[in-house]
Amino acid sequence: MIHEQIDTIDALMAHYVAGSLPEPARVLVQSHLEMKPDNRRLVNSLELLAGEALESAPAAAIADRDRRLAAIFSSASPMSAPAAARRENALFPQALRDLVGFEAEDVPWRTRLPGFKEYCLDMDGCEVSLMWIRPGRALPAHTHEGLELILILDGAFNDERGRFGPGDISIADDTIDHRPVAEKDRPCIAFAVSDGPVKLTGSLRQMIGDLIG
């Protein structure tokens, strides 16, 4: 995910506009924009700048032009226009439902730790997962050997950096050592995309306590 260049939301949005994100990360950003359509203003500004740069670039012939244009239009997402409306009462944004193929109530969860469930798949060189965290549950303290993007779908978690609620994106890499804790009023449900494994940190006593929940 070119993680050394993605350490802020602005940088993530720039890669989204440039089309340089792997498909799961692109869907994560698209889902974020469905949940927080006001944030599309930054994307619109970046798209405008990219269009101006393209217009000022020297013209060049495109090999197999018709086939390439047909492929672009056939894969175009409704979110390339104004943000698509979310289905009434749906927890998952449309982009996420299209990626995983089901809604929140149909997730085939697997319990990983007491109070922590996950659904995982590998896609486009990334580890992709949906996460369910019991209210008040602390995840083991950890850092990352790559880049991790987490989109909060429902509920919220807090860590050393602050609060992440519905529609927020957490960006973490090997410079971040954190211990996310779900808020106590409801489960935290999230969509995560990473390009490297986590590395547990913290004291042995804390680690054992976090693992047994």
N, C-alpha and C positions, 0 to 999 in steps of 0.2 A: 504494500500500500504506500510505498515511498514515504515511510513513516518519519524519516528525518526531516521531511518538509511539511509535515502535518502536526502542528502542536497547538493550534488555535482553531476556533470555529471558522474564522475568516479564511484561513488556509485550506480547511476542509471544503468550504464552499467554492473556493477558487479551483480546486481539483475537480469538484463536481461539474462546474461549468466547462472546464477544459476537457471533460470526458476521460480523465485519467484514473478514475477509481475503478476497482474491480466491481463486478455486478452486485455482490451483497452490500458493499459499502455505498454504492450508488443508491440502492433501494433504501438503505438506512437513512440517507440524507433526504431522499424523496419522501419517505414516511414522516420525517421531521417537518418538512415543509407542508405536508398535509395537516399535521397537528398544530403547527404554528405558521399559518399562511402569511402573517405580517412579516416574518423573517425572509420572505421571498423578495423583499425590496433589495437586499444586498445581492441576491442572485441575479435579479433583473439588471442591477447596475453593472455587475461583472459581465453579464451577457452583452450589454450595450457596449462596454469597452472592448470585448472580444470581437464584436461585429465591426466596430470602427477600425480595429487593427487589421481585420481581414480585408476590409474595403480598401485600405491603404497599401496592402501587399501587392506586389506585381502579379498580374494574371498568369496563370499556368494551366496548360491543358490537363484534363482529367482523363486518365485511361479508363475505358469501359464506363463512360459517364452514366448512361441510362441504367445499367445494372446497379451501380453504386447508389444512385438516387433512389431507385426502387427499394433497395435494401434499407436505406435510411428511413424512408417514409413508412415502410412496413413495420419497423421496429420502434417508431416514434411513440413516446408515452404521452398520455393525456396531461401529465404534469409538466411537459415542456411548454404548455400553454398555462393559463392561470391555474392555481392549485385545484385539484379535483376535490369535490365535496365528499366527506366521509359518509359511509352508509350509516343510517340512523341506528343508534345503540351499539354499533360495532366497536370493539376495543382495538382491533388491528386496523391500521390504515390500509387503503386499497393496495398500495404498492407492496406492502408486506404480505397481505393475503395472496396476492398474485405470485409472490416468490415461494411461500411455503405451502400454499394450496389448501389452507384451512383457517378457521377463525379460532379465537382464544379458547372457547369451550371445547374444542376438538383436539387440542394439543396432546400428543401421546407422551406425557411427562414421564421422566424417570427420576427417582429420588437419588440424589448424589450424596447428600448429607442430611441429617435431621433438620427439617425446616428449609431445605433448599432442593428444588426440582429443576430439571433442565431437559431440553430437547435439542440435540446436536446434529449437525451435518457438515460435511466438507463441501466447499463450493468455490471454484475459481481461485484455488490456492489459499483460501481463507477458512478459518474455523468459525462456523456460524452457529449461534445458539439462541434459543429462547430461555429465559430464566424466570423462575417463580421463587420469591424469597418471603418467608413467613414474617408477619409483622414483628418488629423488634429484633429480628435475627441479624447477627453480625456475621459477615463472611470472614474467613481467615485473612489476616493481613498478608499482602502480597505486592509484588512489583511485576513487571512484564518484560519478556525477552523480545517483544515486538511491539506493534501498535494495537491498542484495543479501543474500539468505538462502542459505546453503549447508549442506546436510545431508550429512555424510560417511556413505557406505554401506559402504565397505571401505577398508582402509589408513588413512592419516592424513596430515595436513600440519601444518607448523609455520610460524608467522609471528611478527611482533613481539609479538603478544598471548599466544602460548603454543601448546599442542598441541590439535588437533582430531582426534578419533578416531571410530570407528564410533558412529553415533547422535548425535554432537554437532552443534550448529547454530552456524555462524559468522554473525554479524550485522555488516554493514559498510555504511557510508554515506560521505558526503563528509568526515567527520571522521577516517576511517581511511585511512591510507596504508600498504599492506602488500605483502609479496613472499612469497606462500605457497611453501613447499618441501615436496614429497612426501618422506615418510620412505623410507629406502633398502631396506627389506626387502621391499616389495611395492608394486604400483601403488596410487594413491589414486583411488577412484571416488566421485563425488559427484553430488548433485542440486542444481541452483541455480535460484533464482527471483529476478529483479531487475526493477525498474521504471525503469531508466535505464542508459545506457552507462557503460563504464569509461573512465578517463582515465589514460593511461600517465604515470608519473613516473620519477624517478631520473635518473642521469647517462646521457649518450649511450652511453658505453662499456658500462655495465651493461645498458642496454636492448638494444644490439646483441648482447651475449653471451647475454642471456636469450632473444632472438628466435631465434637460431641453435641454441640448446640445447646 
